Amino acid sequence: MRYVNCADDEEWQTMAAFQYMGKIYYKTYKPVLPYTEILIWYGDDYASKLGIELKGRKYLPPPKEIQSTLQAYTSNINSLKARFQFSGSKPNTTSWIFEAPAPDLAKLIQVKKIPLRWQMFQISKFYHIKRCNFCQAFGHTTKDCHFNIPSCAAHHPTKDCKSNFLFCVNCFSKNNFELTNPSAYHSTKDKSCPCFLQEIDIYKKSRDYIPQ
């Protein structure tokens, strides 16, 4: 027997819910493999929480220990949920993503760093935006990628790119389809990219977000 949990994004759901005669039932949305979590997506309106990115060294404490430390700074001890982890942007670092209601997020962001096992770990906001890990373009995932490159916007696999020319595929697409004119001469990974900043604004508006 396994519990049904809320998915972070529609692409991760394995079950779908439907209502009949006043009761809620679940049906398989895609194959559920042994020892995998059963996830269901209720839509953006339901997922009105924000993530917390915890950056640290390669060997982080277990999520329950991190969660316990974070909860010491919030009023609701059951408000935080560990979602997933991934490799950090710097060598030998790992990021854990926790979900928190907007009021608790505001408190934790002010803390900035927390002590764990005689080390200090940085806390920062995490925007869960749909973005391809292959080409860095917004609006699709790797399985739907058309091989645009984050640095040159050409149509070839990232591993084969030898160009030193920086050109953003997102700003390039925006220029073509919306007849706007944002500068496209930068890497798609640039955090000052106009399209990236626009995606963050869209994300904030879809959540119960308290600006800082």
N, C-alpha and C positions, 0 to 999 in steps of 0.2 A: 504494500500500500504506500502511495506517495501523495504528498500534498500538491495542490495546484497553486502556483505562484504567479505574480503579475510580471509580464515581460517588459523589458525596457523599451523595446521597439517592436513594431508589427512583424518584422522579418524573423524574429526569434520565437514567435509563438508556435506551440505544437498542438494546442487544443483550441477549440472554438466553443463559446457558450451560447445557449439559446434558452428561451423561456417557454414553458408549456404548462398550462393549468396551474399557474401561480408558483411553479417550481422552476429552479434553474438546473439545466442539464449541460453536460459537456460531451463533445464528440471529437474524435481525432481529426486534427487539421493536417498533420503530416506524420510520418512514422516516428514513434517514440522509442528510442533505443534503450536497452537495459542500462540502469544506473545513471540515466540522464534526468534532468529536472523537467517537470511538466510545467509549461509556461503558457499563459494566456494574455492576449493584448486587449485592453478595454478602451483604447483610444487616447488621444492627447489630453482630452479634458480630465480623464481619470488620473493620468500620470502627472499630477500637478506638484511634483517634488523636484528638487534639484540635486545634482551630484556634488560630492566633495572629493577633490583629487588630493590624495595624500602622497607626497613625494618623499622618497627616502633612499636608503642604500639598498644593495642587492638583497640582503636577507632581512626582510621586514618581519616584525612579530606577527603572530596569527591574527586574522581579522577580528576574532572575539576580543582579544586584548586591546587592539586599536579601538574597537567600538566602545569598550568599557571606558577607555581614557577620554574619548570624544564626548561621551554622554555625561561626564563630570562637568562639562561646560554648558549643558542644555538643561531645560526645565522638565523635559519629558524623556524619561529613561528608555522608553520603547520607540523613540522617534527615528533612530538611525538604522539603516539596513545596508549590509555589505552587498554590492552588486557584482563587480568583476575587477580583475586586475590586468595590467599590461606593462610591458617594458617602458621605462621612462625615456625621456628625450636625451638624457645624459648617460654615459656608460655606467654600468653596474648600479642602475637605479630601477625601482619598481614603483608603479602608481596603483594604489587601491582606490576604487570608486565607491563611495558611500552615498546613499540617498537620504535626504533630510528635508523636512518641511521648511518653507521659506523663513519663518521666524528663527528657527534653530540654526539655519544656515547663516543668517545675519550675525548671530552671536559667535559662531565658530570662525567666520572670516575675520572678525576683529581679533581673535586669539592669535591667528597667523601661524603659530608654531606650537607643537605639543611635545612634552617629554615622554620618551618611551625607552626603557632599558638604558638609561644614562646617555641617550642621544636625543637631539632635537629634530623633529620632522615637520616639514612645511605643509601648511594647509592652503589650498587655493580652489577657486571655482572650476568646475568642469562642465562644459557645454556639450551635451550629447547630440551632436549634429550628424545627420546621415552624410557620410563622406567616404568615398572610395579609397581603400588603402593602397590600391594599385596606381591610380593616376591623380589622386587627391581632389578630384572634381566633386562638387556637391550634388545631392539629389539621387545618387545611386550607390550601390555597394559593389564589391569586387566582382561578383558573379555576373553583373550586368555591364561591366566595363568595356569601353571601346578603344582602350589602349592609348588614350591621350596622356602625355607625359607632364608631370608637375612643373618641370623646369622649362621645357621648350614647346609644349602643347602639340607635339607631333604625334602621328599614329604609329607608334611602335612600342614594344614592351619597355618598361622602365630600365630593366637590367641592360638593354642594348643601347641606351641613350649615351651619346658621346658629345653632345652639344654643350657649349659654354654659354649659350644664349638663353636668357631668362625671359619667359613669356607665360603668362597665367592663362590656363585653359578656361577658368571660370569667368574672368573679365572679358576674354575673347568671345566667349559664347554670349555673354550679356550684351556686348557691343553688336553682335550679329542679329540677335533675336529681339532685343528691346530698343535698338537704335540709340543706346546711351554711349557715353564716352569715358568710362573709367580707364585709368592708365593700366595697361596690361603688361608692362615691362617689369615684371617681378615674378618670383617663384610663387606657385600656388600655396606654398607653406608659409608665406610671409604673413605674420599676424596683423599687419596693417593693411592687408588686402581689402579693398572696398566690398567685395563679394563676401568675404569671410565675416566682416563686421556686420553686413546686412543679415547673414544667416544667424548670427548671435542675437540680433534684434528680434528676428522672427521667433527664435527659440524662447527668448524671454517673454514675449507676448503670449506664447502658448502655455506658459507655466504660471503658477502662483508665485510670482517673483517680487522680491522686495529689493529695490535698487540700493546700492551703497555709494 
